[in-house]
Amino acid sequence: MKGFEYLQEQLDEMKDQGTFRELIPLESAQGSKVTIKGKEVIQLSSNNYLGLTSHPRMVKAAEEANEKYGVGTGSVRTIAGTLQMHEDFEEKLAKFKHTEAALVFQSGFTTNQGVLSSILGKEDVVISDELNHASIIDGIRLTKAGRKIYKHVDMESLEEALKESGDFRTRLIVTDGVFSMDGNIAPLPEIVELAEKYDALVMVDDAHASGVLGDNGRGTVNHFNLDGRVHIQVGTLSKAIGVLGGYVASTQTLKDYLIHKGRPFLFSTSHPPAVTAANDAAIDVLLEEPELIEKLWDNTKFFKKGLEDLGFDTGISETPVTPVMVGDDALTHKLSDQLFEEGVFAQGIVFPTVQRGMGRVRTIVTAEHSKEELQEALDAFGRAGKKLGIIK
Ligand SMILES: Cc1ncc(COP(=O)(O)O)c(C=O)c1O
């Protein structure tokens, strides 16, 4: 069919530059080892931090929900698609997050989009870290609010933006809790102090902190003892929680407002019963199996040290998200390909996901990995890195 030649040209250019990627289907369940192209490899690219994607208790909850309620809901939440279990789960989530209320969206992406696009008008301003996730950027693009971008985790730059925006009705500072490509943690205590000084609101996207940081994985706000001082906490149910979805934990007022104005919430069908039941069971797992988070951090320390001892640059990471910095986009993909040859699946991340020239192989260990698997992966990194001249 004719008409897409202009798109094909761009794809051909990416192929010439070595940055075109095929999707890579897994032929097994997610786990510390997965099967790809018939080969068993160590998985270092998932967000399955705690290994919950196949936790028996969650699988059982999903199966029972399928059996009892069927596989779909048949409607958006505001018309006929709210099951009692959706409400019960939100109540449990709010309690877990120590907030007044919580509201679940279809994904973390639509949560950011829905919140930012609906609560800000042209009288308001959003002040955003320059390395915030694409879903925050897209949410901001959908508002008529003023926009200010501050330098990455730079509090002077944030304060300047606050000083310049005194005339707006509401000033909303928005930041990732853990930055998804670098693994560093936002300086939330300083951000909150500045927000309080300038009477601004704070929104934190804890996609990579949910289930990872804070007591039982409550996130960065709890990690920094800031309960009650951050206005909006966004989390995802799709990474450490192991299932699918996003949520806002905040006040009843914000929840009620989003039910009426949050467009992805209003105009997209609710989660199937199995998803909600598995998410609900995941909160019990977080509360009752804290050893999973301990194991995640133990593995993280072991693997990070191993990479650093080999001579790799792991940037400014403080969490299980550990980038192996390469720089050149094509070389980044070459490292990823070489690792695959060596039995390790670790994807290269390049422009436009990160800035040009900042290519990296991003690794995330999980609580499921054994030390033997991690050592095997480190050995593979050593061989591949030397072969490509990335380390000596
Ligand atoms: C910081 C951040 N926010 C939001 C999302 C989107 O979450 P979800 O996968 O649940 O849509 C991601 C996922 O990549 C993320 O890293």
The ligand as an SDF file (V2000), in Angstrom:
LIG
                    3D

 16 16  0  0  0  0  0  0  0  0999 V2000
    9.0050    6.7570   35.3310 C   0  0  0  0  0  0  0  0  0  0  0  0
    7.9350    6.0070   34.6220 C   0  0  0  0  0  0  0  0  0  0  0  0
    6.6690    6.4490   34.6880 N   0  0  0  0  0  0  0  0  0  0  0  0
    5.6730    5.8070   34.0830 C   0  0  0  0  0  0  0  0  0  0  0  0
    5.8970    4.6520   33.3550 C   0  0  0  0  0  0  0  0  0  0  0  0
    4.7600    3.9710   32.6850 C   0  0  0  0  0  0  0  0  0  0  0  0
    4.3010    2.9120   33.4550 O   0  0  0  0  0  0  0  0  0  0  0  0
    3.4130    1.7770   32.8070 P   0  0  0  0  0  0  0  0  0  0  0  0
    4.3490    0.7950   32.1840 O   0  0  0  0  0  0  0  0  0  0  0  0
    2.6280    1.2310   33.9430 O   0  0  0  0  0  0  0  0  0  0  0  0
    2.5500    2.4370   31.7860 O   0  0  0  0  0  0  0  0  0  0  0  0
    7.1770    4.1490   33.2550 C   0  0  0  0  0  0  0  0  0  0  0  0
    7.4240    2.9160   32.4710 C   0  0  0  0  0  0  0  0  0  0  0  0
    8.3190    2.8330   31.6760 O   0  0  0  0  0  0  0  0  0  0  0  0
    8.2240    4.8370   33.9020 C   0  0  0  0  0  0  0  0  0  0  0  0
    9.4770    4.3760   33.8390 O   0  0  0  0  0  0  0  0  0  0  0  0
  1  2  1  0
  2  3  1  0
  2 15  2  0
  3  4  2  0
  4  5  1  0
  5  6  1  0
  5 12  2  0
  6  7  1  0
  7  8  1  0
  8  9  2  0
  8 10  1  0
  8 11  1  0
 12 13  1  0
 12 15  1  0
 13 14  2  0
 15 16  1  0
M  END
$$$$
